[in-house]
Amino acid sequence: MADTLKTRPVYRNIHVTQILKYRLPPAGIVSILHRISGVIMFLLLPFVIWMFDASVTSEISYDGFASAFSAGIGFVPGWFLKLVSLALIWAYLLHFTAGVRHLWMDATHAVTKGAGHHSAVATLAISSILTVLLGAKLFGLY
């Protein structure tokens, strides 16, 4: 009887030397990026508070806020502020679309492997396209 039983496959953790060869599925990539974007938004919260405060306090503070993105602030050049803002835009858009993805999957019970794959690819595509569009606007391309 022991000869007729199939041996079960053994799944082991990935060794450090195999990390570069391992192909993470899109759902795993979105999961990791969702966590990274949350951390970025948390770390940039003082920057967000400064932007909000400078933009709504008065007309003079708004003019200083707007000129900071072209002239810079102190030793920080304007392009760097735009780059930090672009990172914040990316983090928000990815975090938002991944959150909507999770809500949609919970509401529709779309928890199959295929649905997870397609919704992860859609999340990456939508957040990337919106980031490129808003980044082009931020850097004055249109």
LOKEKE-554537 format. One line per 4 residues: number of its first residue (from 1); their letters; for each residue x negated, y negated, z of N, C-alpha, C, CB. Coordinates in steps of 0.2 Angstrom, whole numbers, plus 5000, padded with zeros to 4 digits. Glycine has a CB too. Example, Ala and Ser with C-alpha at 12.3 -4.5 7.8 and 13.67 -1.06 7.14 Angstrom:
BEGIN
1) AS) 4934 5028 5039 4938 5022 5039 4934 5016 5039 4943 5022 5045 | 4936 5011 5035 4932 5005 5036 4936 5000 5039 4930 5003 5029
***
This chain:
BEGIN
1) MADT) 4996 5006 5000 5000 5000 5000 4996 4994 5000 5005 5000 5006 | 4990 4994 5003 4986 4988 5003 4983 4986 4996 4980 4990 5008 | 4983 4991 4992 4980 4990 4985 4985 4986 4981 4978 4996 4982 | 4991 4986 4982 4997 4983 4978 4998 4976 4980 5003 4987 4979
5) LKTR) 4996 4974 4986 4996 4967 4988 4992 4962 4985 4995 4966 4996 | 4994 4957 4983 4990 4952 4979 4986 4948 4985 4994 4947 4975 | 4980 4946 4983 4976 4942 4987 4978 4935 4986 4969 4943 4987 | 4980 4931 4992 4982 4924 4991 4976 4920 4990 4985 4922 4998
9) PVYR) 4976 4915 4986 4971 4910 4984 4969 4906 4991 4972 4905 4979 | 4963 4905 4991 4960 4901 4997 4959 4894 4995 4954 4904 5000 | 4962 4889 4998 4961 4882 4996 4956 4879 5002 4967 4878 4996 | 4951 4876 5000 4946 4873 5004 4946 4866 5003 4939 4876 5004
13) NIHV) 4944 4862 5008 4943 4855 5007 4937 4854 5002 4941 4852 5014 | 4937 4848 5000 4932 4846 4995 4926 4844 4998 4935 4839 4990 | 4920 4847 4996 4914 4845 4998 4912 4838 4996 4909 4851 4996 | 4907 4835 4999 4905 4828 4997 4902 4828 4990 4900 4826 5002
17) TQIL) 4899 4833 4988 4896 4834 4982 4901 4834 4976 4891 4839 4981 | 4907 4836 4978 4912 4837 4973 4917 4831 4972 4917 4843 4974 | 4916 4825 4976 4920 4820 4976 4920 4816 4969 4918 4815 4981 | 4915 4816 4965 4915 4812 4959 4918 4817 4954 4908 4811 4957
21) KYRL) 4919 4823 4954 4922 4828 4949 4929 4828 4951 4919 4834 4949 | 4932 4827 4957 4938 4828 4959 4943 4823 4956 4939 4828 4966 | 4949 4825 4953 4953 4821 4949 4960 4820 4954 4955 4824 4942 | 4960 4815 4957 4966 4813 4961 4972 4812 4957 4965 4807 4966
25) PPAG) 4978 4815 4958 4984 4813 4954 4986 4806 4955 4990 4818 4956 | 4990 4803 4950 4992 4796 4951 4996 4795 4958 4997 4795 4945 | 5000 4800 4960 5003 4798 4966 4998 4798 4972 5008 4804 4968 | 4993 4801 4972 4988 4800 4977 4984 4794 4976 4983 4806 4977
29) IVSI) 4983 4792 4970 4980 4785 4969 4984 4780 4972 4978 4784 4961 | 4991 4780 4970 4995 4775 4973 4996 4775 4980 5002 4776 4970 | 4995 4781 4983 4996 4781 4991 4989 4778 4994 4996 4788 4993 | 4984 4779 4991 4978 4776 4994 4978 4768 4992 4971 4779 4990
33) LHRI) 4980 4766 4986 4980 4759 4985 4985 4756 4989 4981 4758 4977 | 4990 4759 4991 4996 4756 4995 4993 4754 5002 5002 4761 4996 | 4989 4759 5004 4985 4758 5011 4980 4752 5010 4982 4764 5013 | 4976 4752 5005 4971 4747 5004 4974 4740 5003 4967 4749 4998
37) SGVI) 4980 4740 4999 4983 4733 4998 4986 4731 5004 4988 4734 4993 | 4988 4735 5009 4991 4733 5015 4985 4730 5020 4994 4739 5019 | 4980 4733 5019 4974 4731 5023 4972 4724 5021 4968 4736 5023 | 4971 4723 5014 4969 4717 5011 4974 4711 5013 4969 4717 5003
41) MFLL) 4981 4713 5013 4986 4708 5014 4985 4706 5022 4993 4710 5013 | 4984 4710 5026 4983 4709 5033 4976 4705 5034 4982 4715 5037 | 4971 4707 5031 4965 4703 5032 4965 4696 5029 4959 4707 5029 | 4969 4695 5024 4970 4688 5021 4975 4684 5023 4971 4689 5013
45) LPFV) 4978 4687 5029 4984 4683 5032 4982 4676 5034 4986 4687 5038 | 4976 4675 5037 4974 4668 5038 4974 4663 5032 4967 4668 5042 | 4971 4666 5027 4971 4662 5020 4978 4661 5018 4968 4666 5015 | 4983 4665 5019 4990 4664 5017 4993 4659 5021 4994 4671 5017
49) IWMF) 4992 4659 5028 4994 4654 5032 4991 4647 5030 4993 4656 5040 | 4985 4647 5029 4982 4640 5027 4985 4638 5021 4974 4641 5026 | 4986 4642 5016 4989 4640 5009 4996 4637 5010 4989 4646 5004 | 5000 4641 5014 5007 4639 5016 5007 4632 5020 5011 4644 5020
53) DASV) 5003 4631 5025 5003 4625 5029 5000 4619 5024 4998 4626 5035 | 4995 4620 5020 4993 4615 5016 4998 4613 5011 4986 4617 5013 | 5002 4618 5008 5006 4616 5003 5013 4613 5005 5008 4622 4999 | 5014 4613 5011 5021 4611 5014 5020 4605 5019 5025 4616 5016
57) TSEI) 5014 4604 5021 5014 4599 5027 5015 4592 5024 5007 4599 5029 | 5012 4590 5019 5013 4583 5016 5011 4583 5008 5010 4577 5020 | 5013 4577 5005 5010 4577 4998 5003 4576 4998 5013 4571 4995 | 5000 4573 5003 4992 4572 5003 4989 4579 5004 4990 4567 5008
61) SYDG) 4992 4583 5009 4989 4590 5010 4990 4594 5004 4992 4593 5016 | 4996 4593 5000 4997 4598 4994 4992 4596 4989 5004 4597 4992 | 4990 4589 4988 4985 4587 4983 4978 4590 4985 4985 4580 4983 | 4977 4590 4991 4970 4593 4993 4970 4601 4992 4969 4592 5000
65) FASA) 4976 4604 4993 4977 4611 4992 4976 4613 4985 4984 4613 4995 | 4979 4609 4980 4979 4610 4973 4972 4609 4971 4984 4605 4970 | 4969 4603 4973 4962 4602 4971 4957 4607 4973 4960 4595 4973 | 4958 4611 4979 4954 4616 4981 4952 4621 4976 4956 4618 4988
69) FSAG) 4957 4623 4972 4957 4628 4967 4953 4626 4961 4964 4630 4965 | 4952 4620 4960 4947 4617 4955 4941 4615 4957 4951 4612 4951 | 4940 4611 4963 4934 4608 4965 4931 4613 4970 4935 4601 4968 | 4935 4616 4974 4932 4620 4979 4933 4617 4986 4925 4622 4978
73) IGFV) 4931 4620 4991 4931 4618 4998 4924 4619 5001 4937 4621 5002 | 4921 4613 5003 4914 4614 5005 4910 4617 5001 4915 4617 5012 | 4907 4623 5003 4902 4627 4999 4905 4632 4996 4897 4630 5004 | 4912 4633 4996 4916 4638 4993 4918 4636 4986 4922 4641 4997
77) PGWF) 4916 4638 4981 4919 4636 4974 4926 4637 4973 4914 4638 4969 | 4929 4633 4968 4936 4634 4967 4937 4641 4963 4938 4629 4962 | 4933 4644 4959 4934 4650 4956 4934 4656 4961 4928 4651 4951 | 4930 4655 4967 4931 4660 4972 4937 4660 4975 4925 4659 4977
81) LKLV) 4940 4654 4977 4947 4654 4980 4952 4657 4975 4949 4646 4981 | 4951 4656 4969 4956 4659 4964 4955 4666 4964 4954 4656 4957 | 4949 4669 4964 4948 4676 4965 4951 4679 4971 4940 4677 4964 | 4950 4676 4977 4953 4678 4983 4961 4678 4982 4951 4674 4989
85) SLAL) 4963 4673 4979 4971 4673 4978 4973 4678 4973 4973 4666 4975 | 4969 4680 4968 4970 4685 4963 4970 4692 4967 4965 4685 4957 | 4966 4693 4972 4966 4699 4976 4972 4699 4980 4960 4699 4980 | 4974 4694 4983 4980 4694 4986 4986 4695 4982 4981 4687 4990
89) IWAY) 4987 4692 4976 4992 4693 4971 4992 4701 4970 4991 4689 4965 | 4987 4704 4968 4986 4711 4967 4989 4715 4972 4979 4713 4965 | 4986 4713 4978 4988 4717 4984 4996 4717 4985 4985 4715 4991 | 4999 4711 4985 5006 4710 4986 5010 4714 4981 5008 4703 4986
93) LLHF) 5008 4713 4974 5012 4716 4969 5012 4724 4970 5009 4714 4962 | 5006 4727 4971 5005 4734 4971 5009 4736 4978 4998 4736 4972 | 5008 4733 4983 5011 4735 4989 5019 4735 4988 5009 4731 4995 | 5021 4729 4985 5029 4729 4984 5031 4734 4979 5030 4722 4981
97) TAGV) 5028 4735 4974 5030 4740 4969 5030 4747 4972 5027 4740 4962 | 5025 4749 4976 5024 4755 4979 5030 4756 4984 5017 4756 4982 | 5031 4751 4988 5037 4751 4993 5043 4752 4989 5037 4745 4997 | 5045 4749 4984 5051 4750 4980 5051 4757 4977 5051 4745 4974
101) RHLW) 5045 4760 4975 5045 4767 4973 5047 4771 4978 5038 4768 4970 | 5044 4770 4984 5046 4775 4990 5053 4774 4992 5042 4773 4996 | 5056 4768 4992 5063 4767 4993 5067 4771 4988 5065 4760 4993 | 5065 4770 4981 5069 4773 4976 5069 4781 4977 5066 4771 4969
105) MDAT) 5063 4784 4978 5062 4791 4979 5066 4793 4985 5055 4793 4980 | 5067 4789 4990 5071 4791 4996 5078 4791 4995 5069 4787 5002 | 5080 4786 4991 5087 4785 4990 5090 4790 4985 5089 4778 4987 | 5086 4792 4980 5088 4796 4975 5086 4804 4976 5086 4794 4968
109) HAVT) 5082 4805 4981 5079 4811 4982 5075 4814 4977 5085 4816 4984 | 5072 4809 4973 5067 4811 4968 5060 4813 4971 5067 4805 4963 | 5060 4819 4974 5054 4821 4977 5050 4826 4973 5055 4822 4984 | 5052 4827 4967 5048 4833 4963 5041 4830 4961 5053 4835 4957
113) KGAG) 5037 4835 4959 5031 4833 4957 5031 4829 4950 5027 4840 4955 | 5035 4830 4946 5036 4826 4940 5038 4819 4941 5041 4830 4935 | 5043 4819 4945 5046 4812 4947 5041 4808 4951 5052 4813 4951 | 5037 4811 4955 5032 4808 4959 5026 4805 4954 5029 4812 4964
117) HHSA) 5025 4809 4949 5019 4807 4944 5022 4802 4940 5018 4813 4940 | 5028 4802 4937 5030 4797 4933 5031 4790 4937 5037 4799 4930 | 5034 4790 4943 5035 4784 4947 5028 4781 4949 5039 4786 4953 | 5023 4785 4950 5017 4783 4952 5013 4779 4946 5012 4788 4954
121) VATL) 5014 4782 4940 5011 4779 4934 5015 4772 4933 5012 4784 4928 | 5022 4772 4933 5026 4766 4932 5023 4761 4938 5033 4768 4933 | 5022 4763 4944 5020 4758 4949 5013 4755 4947 5020 4762 4956 | 5009 4759 4945 5002 4757 4943 5003 4752 4937 4997 4762 4941
125) AISS) 5007 4754 4932 5008 4750 4926 5011 4743 4928 5012 4754 4921 | 5017 4743 4931 5020 4737 4933 5016 4732 4937 5027 4739 4936 | 5013 4735 4942 5009 4730 4946 5003 4728 4942 5006 4734 4953 | 5000 4732 4938 4994 4729 4934 4996 4724 4929 4991 4735 4930
129) ILTV) 5002 4725 4926 5004 4720 4921 5006 4714 4924 5010 4723 4917 | 5009 4714 4930 5011 4708 4933 5005 4704 4936 5016 4710 4939 | 5000 4708 4938 4994 4705 4941 4990 4701 4935 4990 4710 4944 | 4990 4705 4929 4986 4701 4924 4990 4695 4922 4986 4706 4918
133) LLGA) 4997 4695 4921 5001 4689 4919 5000 4684 4925 5008 4691 4919 | 5001 4685 4931 5000 4680 4936 4993 4678 4937 5002 4682 4943 | 4988 4682 4936 4981 4680 4936 4979 4676 4930 4976 4686 4935 | 4982 4677 4924 4981 4672 4918 4984 4665 4920 4984 4675 4912
137) KLFG) 4989 4665 4923 4992 4659 4925 4988 4655 4930 5000 4660 4928 | 4986 4659 4935 4981 4656 4940 4975 4653 4937 4980 4662 4945 | 4972 4657 4932 4966 4654 4929 4967 4649 4924 4962 4660 4927 | 4973 4647 4922 4975 4642 4917 4975 4645 4910 4970 4637 4918
141) LY) 4976 4651 4909 4976 4653 4902 4982 4652 4898 4974 4661 4902 | 4988 4650 4902 4994 4648 4899 4997 4643 4904 4998 4654 4897
***
